[in-house]
Amino acid sequence: MKIYYQDKEVGLGENVKKVADMFRENIRTFPNHIIACKCNNEIKSLNYEMDEGDTVELIDITSKDGMLVYIRGALFIMGMAFNELYPEADIIVNFQLSHAMFCEIRNMDVTEEMIKNIKIKMQEIVQRDLPITKKIMNKEEARKFFEKEKSTRGSLQLENKEKDCVSLYLCENYHNYFYGVMPLSTGYIDIFDIEKYKKGFLVRYPARSNPEEIGDFKESKKFLATLKEYDEINSLMSIDTIQDVNRAIKKDGGLDLVLASEALLEKKIAEIADQILKQKDVKMVLIAGPSSSGKTTFAKRLGVQLKVNGLKPVTIGTDNYFVERSETPVDENGEYDFETIDALDLNLFNDHLNKLINGETVMVPTFDFKNGTKLYDQNKTMSLADDEILVIEGIHCLNDKLTSSIPKDNKFKIYISDLTVLNVDYYNRISTTDTRLIRRIVRDHNYRSYSALDTIKRWPSVNKGENKNIFPFQEEADAMFNSSLLYELSVLGKYAKPLLKEITNDVPEYSEAKRLISFLEYFDDIQNEDMIPNNSLLREFIGGSVFEY
């Protein structure tokens, strides 16, 4: 039995917790908060009992899995503090915002005094280093437990047909459940903060890049406003959690849910088209968003709405404006960096844009990726009529450097993302990144012949590019479009789960696959896909779209 940390063997035939405690005691040498482990590529608690032949890797909060454990621990302690001081508080963990979880209380006003008291109580709970233990019950025992405690925390497990048992985490007299591994005790969560924010509060935690300090909080007003708008709309529809989605599917197969979700998206697209029309000087629409946000379908549906408003969309692609291969920047590894904005011929691109909006004709290049050069065809020219508007889609479209010579009044920028506001339950949110990853797994399999393993392997690199080139500019958008559909995971799940189950425990990506499977199993499937419109954004991923891609 072998135990590793950062690719070095640190224990042989040892108890995992014993080795982890050694690191914890020597925090100056190993400061990255070892908080869980991977046994044969499956995330486990540090009290995992090893079997002969096991290979265990200790994980800290510089890893995605380790940070998820840390966040769960912080939220558990927050809930425990409220349970002691304000037991009537109806808390919901809403959104992740820049190294913080934004929470609200449905039935009480959040005050500075309340948050001060909760912070003191949380610090006390952490200092006492109380054990967090896992209790497993059969479903009948669990029903009696929830009835006795007058609690619903963790009750969604009762509806999961894939689970025979119900698990809860206990600490003294408090219980809750988080869908994943938890820290062994409250003392592991020693770096946190809690502060009042808007009408709720933030539970803040370290950044993965610097685990010894609270991560910076960068306010994103437009982003939060978009999340709040959709959260309020969902509440009006009485859809806040997976349980609500499943009930809607049981009622009529999900028809009302599908129709309402699609109507909301169509309404928002029409509103954006109206905004563009009202701004008389707009000559181009720039669309950017992270992977699997549905940019292509959105652009096509926006084009339809623009036509209704008397504007004819004309597309121009940034992919044809790369610099010559000899001028392409390289990354820190000496590889060509095609994702940086400096990989584009910005002078030529801006020259062409200016000529087009001034009524001139340009010869648009086609980029030969094999030879790394732009090619020109005398017959491939482009001009813009008075009733036409440019529509440009690309990862750099929110960055003013891309269109630096174009006056601000001539541009309308749109940020699009799948901003899931649905919760698993009131303490467990659904990550927008997870939803996009599931979309991409399905699309990559259907249209690019990639396995789920291939997609998950690429995902960190995709996220790295988004963090560098897209997210920093999202607040520059004139409009934000949330492409999430309340019912989408009830459709995508039946496509994604078989693909994820092909990933075996001999690869590191197994832990991510298992986590996603466990999460998707809480959703009931929508069986009749005929009810999904053929212009639905979801069709971009599952097929059957009226649009050509």
Secondary structure, DSSP 4 states (H G I P E B T S, - for coil): -EEEETTEEEEES--HHHHHHHHHHTTTTS-S-EEEEEETTEEE-TTPPP-TT-EEEEEETTSHHHHHHHHHHHHHHHHHHHHHH-TT--EEEEEE-SSEEEEEESSS---HHHHHHHHHHHHHHHHTT-B-EEEEEEHHHHHHHHHHHT--TTGGGGG-TT-SEEEEEEETTEEE--SS---SBGGG--S-EEEEETTEEEEE-EETTEEEEEPP----HHHHHHHHHHHHHHHHTT--BHHHHHHHHHHHTTHHHHHHHHHHHHHHHHHHHHHHHHSTT--EEEEE--TTS-HHHHHHHHHHHHHHTT-EEEE--GGGGBPPGGG--B-TTS-B-SSSGGGB-HHHHHHHHHHHHTT--EE--EEETTTTEEE--TT-EE---TTEEEEEE-TTTT-TTTTTTS-GGGEEEEEEE-----EEETTEEPPHHHHHHHHHHHHHHHHS---HHHHHHHHHHHHHHHHHHTGGGGGG-SEEEE---TTHHHHHHHHHHHHHTT--TTSTTHHHHHHHHHHHTTSPPP--GGGS-TT-TTHHHHS--SS--
